[in-house]
Amino acid sequence: MFLQTRNFPKLILFFHGYSLHFSLFFYIMKKVTMNSNEKRTQKGAPMATLQDIADRLNISKGTVSKALNGAPDISETLQKTVLETAVEMGYTKIRRQKAAEKKLCILIENVDYKESHQFGYEILLGFRQLAEPAGYTVDIVDTTEKLQKSTPYDVFMLQNQYLGAFVVGFSLNDPWMKDFQTSRTPTVLYDNYIIANPNMAYVGIDNNEGMELAVSHLKKLGHKKIGYLSSALGSHIMQIRHKAFFHALKQNGLKSDPTYAGSSYYITQCMEKHLPRLLDLGITSIVCSHDLIANAAMIQCQQLGYKVPDEISIIGFDDLPICAYTSPPLTTIRQERIQLGKSAYYALDSLMNQVSIGTLLLHAKLIERGSTGEVPQTNNNIKRTGD
């Protein structure tokens, strides 16, 4: 539907005497949108039918139908061929429109989500809080590289009759990231961005704003030599935060030196290789790409004989539940994860209704706790354990 009056109760109450007119307006707009969609279909290539697929594969229309519905007497090979042909010919949209059950999926990889203290838990919860009351069944699919290599994305979605997907935790090297570039399936990606595909949307927080909040907070405390520790730059979001950090340094008139940053795939490697180097450079504060690195950095600094925040200040990113219980409690940049999940549903619902949202970003928020303090008067006499 284009718009539903139940989504606008305050609007109709405000114009109490005109509620009937608004209902009529929404009805007309729905019809106009439907007619517009029909015209676009008529102007473009004709939509494929079961018979078109049958003719292409030289099989019966009934066989095509059974293959699309997963009938047990159809071989996996034939079903795969029918599904791939259906996707190629643009049958996916018709198939989903006729689906009796409204199904969405959350495709998740590299993110823990099953316990309330884990990063992905509230993101998925926020999505489901809006999707399920709207009548959708939401499947959470743990996605593997093996699955992505064996089945094209649109084929997977058609095979399982999913109307759309929310994708969480994918890296730039995942096979389906390439499929997303040409996919016809409404899809929302958390912290990943696909260029020039109107069926794809990106949701997240404003990382530039987040890094600006972190750096300006440290600058107000007197810090001028600010370092950065990060996970490996193999994901879109790690690259964005890395760039945002250096942009924030420049915006605040601080030295932007590449040697002030370090990134590694493993947190332990980051602590062993990059943290001591930054400390030797006289860094007085460190911004981290996420809270787990920040917590590890605090522990490592304390083991090396540094007092946090008296001798070194540390800021995380994300505001995981553990941040309030670290020693000291971690200053960080908060992502409102339930709101992110809800935003993902808003974006996906828009895509499924032909509103081509590209990017939806929430504001970041600085959470001040005990891991940041004023810059020490001098750190020349600070020695690490073992020096």
Secondary structure, DSSP 4 states (H G I P E B T S, - for coil): ----GGG-HHHHHHTGGGHHHHHHHHHHHHHHHHHHHHHHHHHSSPPP-HHHHHHHHTS-HHHHHHHHTT-TTS-HHHHHHHHHHHHHTT-HHHHHHT-SS-EEEEEE-S---SSTTSHHHHHHHHHHHHHTTTT-EEEEEE--HHHHHHS-HHHHHHHTT-SEEEEES--TT-HHHHHTTT--S-EEEES---TT-TTEEEEEE-HHHHHHHHHHHHHHTT---EEEEEE-S-SHHHHHHHHHHHHHHHHTT----GGGEEEESSHHHHHHHTHHHHHHTT--EEEESSHHHHHHHHHHHHHTT--TTTT-EEE-SB--GGGGGSSSPPBEEEP-HHHHHHHHHHHHHHHHTT----EEEEPPEEE--SS--PPPS--TT---TT-
